[in-house]
Amino acid sequence: MSTTLAMVDQAVIVTIVIACAWPALWTGWSIVAGLAAAGFGAVLLGRQFRALECMAHEASHYNWTRDNRRLNDLLATLLACVPTGSRLDVYRVSHLRHHRRFGTRDDPDLANYRRFGLEELDRASILSFALDSLSRMPAYRRRWKETSGGLGRLPVMPFVWAVVLAIVPAGIVWGSWSAALAAAGVWLLGYGVLLPVVRFLGECNEHIYTGSHTVFDSTISNLGLMPRIFIHPHGDGYHTVHHLWPGVPHHQIRNLHRRLVVNDPEGYTARLRHRTRFLSSPVRGLQSEGRAGR
């Protein structure tokens, strides 16, 4: 399941890059339409790369294949980590520490929340949130490289992957080096600009440590349709369930959430902290949102 899904994610990325290279052959006023298509394609690429990062997260818990951990790591490295420029072994150390030492001084996510002031982001409007987030992005990106292993020679791998599977094929498909250059531009915009933004939007919405004393109360589920599709793909929005049972794979986590909603109305349904809109503050209890995410 995970292997197939990651391959589909890769195929979608390649398709978007090649498709968005075609407008490079246009001239005149159609260039404007081509630039618009490239921008839209880059946004979709950001989401798709984030989907692959979510699959790498799955692999850090050995959720691709529990019967063979070496195979789990090999498949995830080839299909999820190489295109996104992360090292599974380095990321696993940091992420599992987040689970095992949650809420302590050893929790790397808590350190990030404190360091970047993620709980204090201005959510009064889209503009204020965007400006507040952008001010934190440079330091946030440097920190991500440290905790994901994106240092040394590793950043070269996504470029090699893109050239071999997307950029050169785009030039061949459209019969033009201009198309290949356009494909490179679209890929770079999606990978280098939009992916960090989508990653930041996802990670800043997962916890509220202040005033909380348990993993359940500190964790936020993002259950709205649009957040689940674009910001938290592959079950990443069901974050509370994930912290309670990190061994549940992405393709089963929504079903577990639904079962808990039905079978644990007082302990889970009435107490779950969640949001259905990206800028909204978390609320407690699914009754107030029509049992969101069901």
N, C-alpha and C positions, 0 to 999 in steps of 0.2 A: 504493500500500500504506500509506504513512505517513499520507496524507490521510484515507483510509478509517478507519484505526485511531483517529486522533485524533477523528474525528467520532463513532465508536462510544463512545469514552471520554466525550465530552461528553454523548452521549445517555444513557449509564448514570448520569452525575451528575444530570442533569435528572430521570430516572426515580426515582432514590433520594430526591431532595429532595421530589418531589411525593408519592411513596408514604408517606414518613415524616410528611407533613403531615396525613394522614387521621386518625391517632389524636388530633389536637387537638380533634376533634369529639366524642370520647368523654367520659363523665362518671363520677364515682364512682371505684371501685377500678380501673377500666380505665385511669385516668390513669397508674397505675404501669406498666402494660404499654405505654402510649404512650411514656412516658419511656424505657423500656428499648429500644423500637423506634427511637426517635430517637438514642439513644446508639450502638446497633449501626449505624444508618445513617451516623452521623458517622464511625465507624471506616472504613466502606467508602468514604466520600467522601474521607477522607485518602489512602487507597490510590489512588483514581481521579485525584485531583489530582496525586499524585506520578507517576502514569503519564503525565499530560500534561507534567509537567516533564521526564520522560525523553524525551518526543518533542521538546521544545524543545532538549534536549541533542543529539538526533540532528540537528536542523536547524542547530545551531552548527557541525557538521562538513559541512554541505551534503548530508546523506544523504537528504533528502526527494526532491529532484530535482537531479541534478548538471548537467543540460543547461541549467537556467535558475536561476541563483542568486537573482535577484529574486523569482521565483515561489516558490522554496524559502522565502525569508524572509517573504514575504507570507502564504503558507498557514500557516506555523508561528506567525506572530504572531497571526493571527485564531483559529486552532484550538487553540493550546497556550499562548501567552504571555498573551493577554488574560484567559482564565479563571484563570490562576495569578498574574498580577501581576508578570510579569518582562519585561525588555526584551532581545530577542535580541541586538542589537548590543553592548550592554554586557556581557551574560553571555558572549558569544563571545570578547571580548577577554580576559576573565579565564580562561575555560576553556582556550582555545588556548595561553595562556601556561603553564598547568599542564602541558600536553602538551609544549610546546617547551622549557620550562625546568625540566623535572621534577627534583625533588630539589635544586634550587639555591635560593639566597636569593630568587630571583624567582618561585618556585613558590608561587602563592597557597594551594594546598591544604596544602603543607608548613607554611606560615605558620599556617594554621588548626589543623593538628594540634598544632603547638607551643603556640599561643596558648591553646587550649582543653583541652590535655592529653588528646587523644582516644585516644592509645595507652595511657594510664594508667587508663581507665575500669574500675571494679570490676565484673568479670563473674562474681563468685563465686555470685551468685544473681540472680533477676529483681528482687527488691526493692532490693538494693544497686546494681544497674546502673541501675534507674529513678531512685533518689535521686541517684546520681552524675551522671546525664545531666540531670536537672531543674536541678541547680545550674549547669549550663553553658548552658541554653537561652536565657535573656534575651540574653546577649552574643552567642551564636551567631546568633540571629535578627537582631540589629542588623547583624552582619557579612554575613549573607546579603543583606539589603536593599542594602547598599553594592555588593556584587559582582554582583548580578542586575539592578540598575537600578530596584529597587522603591522609588523615592523620588519626590518631587514629586507630579505629578498621577496618576502611574501606578496607585497603589493604588485609585483610584476605579473603574478599568476592571473588575476582578472583581466589584465590587458592581453596576455597571450590567449586566454580563453575567448575574449571578444574578437580578436583578430582572426583566429582560426574558424570560429563557428558563426560569426555574424558579419564582421566588416568585410573580409575578403569575399564571402558568399554574396554580400550585397552588391559588390562591384561586378561579380560574375553574372548575377541575376539580371541586373539592369545594364550590363555592358558598358560601364563607365566608371573611371576612377573618381569622378566627382561624386557619384553615388556612394562609393566606398568612403570617401572623406566625410560625406554627410552622415553616413551610418556611424562613423567614429564619433562625430560630434554629438549625435543623439545618444549613443551609448554613454559617452563621457558625462553628458548632462544628467542622464538618469542615474548612473552609478555614483558619480562624484558629487552631485548636488542634491538630487531628490532623495536618494537613499538615506543619507544622514538625516535629512529632515523627517522622513517617515519614521525612521528609527527613533529619533528624539520624541516625536509625537506619541509613539507607542509606549516608550519607557517612562515618560513623565506622567503617565496616567495609570500606572499599575499599583502604586502604594500611597498611603498617607500614614507616615510614622508618628507624627505628632499627636499626642493624646490617646494613642492606641497601645494596648498591652499584650495583644495576642496576634498571631499570624493571621487569623481569620479577620479580625477587626482592622488590621493594617493593610489588607489587600483589597484592591478594587477590581471588580469585574466590569468589562466594557461590553455591554450586551446589545447596543444599538446595531441595526443592520449595516449602516454605512461604516461605523468604526470597525465592525467585524470584517467587512469586505476589504476595506482599503488600508486600515491602520493595524489591525490585529488579525491577519489571515491565519488560516489553518488552526482554528481553535484557540488562538492566543488570547482572545478576549475573555475566555473563561478562566481568569487568572486565579481566582480563589480556589476553585476546584483543583487547579494544577498544583497549588502550594499544599493542599491537603493530601493529594495523591499524585505526586510527580511522575509516577510510573504509568499513569494512564495515557495511552497514545492519543495524538491529536484527533484521530478519526473516531474516537470513542468518548471524548471528553464532554461533548455537548449532550450526548445521551445520559451520561452520569449526572450532569447538571439537571436535566429534566426529571430524572428519577428522584433526585434530592428535593426538588421543588414539590413533587407530589408526596413523597414519603416522609419528609422532615419539615413540616410546615412551620414549626416553632423554632427549631434549632438552626435551620438553613434559610428557608424562604423568608421568614420574618426578620432575619438579622443580616442578610447578605448586603454588603455595601456595593453599589454599582452605579453606573451612569449609562444612559442611552444616547446622549448627545455629547459630542466631543468637549464642548466648552462648559457644559453644565457641571455643577458640583455633585458629588456622589450623594445618593440617598440610601437609606436603609430600608430594606423590605421590598420584595418584588410586588406586593399587592398594590403599591402606589404607582407602579409602572405597568400594570396589566400583566404582571409576571413576564417581564421582558426576557428575551432570549429563548423563549419556549418555541 
